[in-house]
Amino acid sequence: MNGQPAADVVDLIRDVPIYRTSIERGHFPILEKPEIARGFPDNWMTPALAAALEGGEAEFVLSTGTNHARMQIIRPPYFLLDSYYRLWSEHPDIHDTWDEGCRRVSLTTVLATEHVARVNARKRGADPSPVPTPDERRLDARTVYLNLRLDPALWEREDVERMLGEIRAAAAAHPRGRYHLDCSGYHLAHLVHKVGEWGLWDAFPAPASIIHAYEYTPVNVRRYLGRHFACPVVDLFGSTELGYLYYSDRRGRYRPYLDKMSVELIPVAPGSEIFGLIVTSVRNPHMPLIRYRSGDCARTLDGTPDPARISRFCGREKELLDTPRGPVAQADLDDRIADASHRVFLHRLHVDGGDRARLLVTTFDGAPLDAAEAAALAESAGDLTGRHCRVEHVPHIPIGASGKYAWLVKDL
């Protein structure tokens, strides 16, 4: 498979300036993020797009980013939400909560909450409130965003009680008290921990379905959520610029959702079974992306570059760690940690320019790993990374400026 777009896709993009040279040459190279930004937005401007921007059918937004620069894109209003809602409504395990009209509460980065508040403020022709009310954090009639702090580890009791109250309000809107919980896995795990610490379970109605969709969720976090919630817990994989591409079932198996899309998998290094995603998508009519390197990595069931056999999404290409045995992804270290101890919650690996590494960990119960667990983890992480690794228990690992966690820090 050479990844070149089909003739019908080429017909759709003939007027887009960024693709003119590729169309003339009959070959589309991989589209990198810097190319998208070079000359933006003129490199995307067509008469149809200009009319859509003028009429409010297209808008400029920023990608959410992780711990890297955010990218400006053009898309229809509610592009990502529409993709989410369609998947929720069609998902074999959780479509019932969509069909029943369950409210959706979203517990994720404060960046997402602030975005909703800013959008609503613009509609009112005002500035967003310093502390947005629930109505100001309502994305639509169905969805409200909860989080008002950057770092969920620093939520205080009043934060948690406020969020639980807003969850109860969403549940009360349904005749059987059912609601849908949308989250970052990390944020929900922090909430569960604090609810348990402060004895607030009676104030936390059980969700009828859960989707985590904002960043990589570690194995131990998924286990932790599975122990506390009996409902299906589903992962969606996608991005601001593409929408959602894959979803998991309640057992964790991924299924493609490639409406108006196709995916290529390319090894991140010769011989590696970690693959970078190259996506061709015309789902967003205002900014069709042809052979776009999304920056995400995946592994497949059999180590072959077959996008239908993706078994997991394992991190970001920019966050791969070079080792003597080839690149290591976030999920590779996560697996070693999960095998060594179910008690590890957050982790962050610090590497220097030599052969040393420090693996910082927090635990769900706040207690350090015992000596045997720590030694086993240090040995396993050292074997994976090709470095002498020291495991250090810390009480707090701060979240990044984007509201997401970094797994790797290069102290060079």
Secondary structure as UniProt FT lines:
FT   HELIX           7..12
FT   TURN            13..15
FT   HELIX           17..19
FT   HELIX           20..25
FT   HELIX           33..37
FT   TURN            38..41
FT   HELIX           42..44
FT   HELIX           47..55
FT   STRAND          59..62
FT   STRAND          72..75
FT   TURN            77..78
FT   HELIX           79..90
FT   TURN            92..94
FT   HELIX           95..99
FT   TURN            100..101
FT   STRAND          103..107
FT   HELIX           110..124
FT   TURN            134..137
FT   STRAND          143..145
FT   HELIX           152..154
FT   HELIX           157..172
FT   TURN            175..176
FT   STRAND          179..183
FT   HELIX           185..197
FT   TURN            198..199
FT   HELIX           201..203
FT   STRAND          209..212
FT   HELIX           219..228
FT   STRAND          233..239
FT   TURN            240..242
FT   STRAND          243..248
FT   TURN            250..251
FT   STRAND          254..256
FT   TURN            259..260
FT   STRAND          261..267
FT   TURN            270..271
FT   STRAND          275..281
FT   TURN            285..286
FT   STRAND          289..300
FT   HELIX           307..309
FT   STRAND          310..316
FT   HELIX           317..319
FT   TURN            324..325
FT   HELIX           330..340
FT   TURN            342..343
FT   STRAND          344..351
FT   STRAND          356..363
FT   HELIX           371..385
FT   STRAND          388..393
FT   TURN            401..402
FT   STRAND          408..410
//
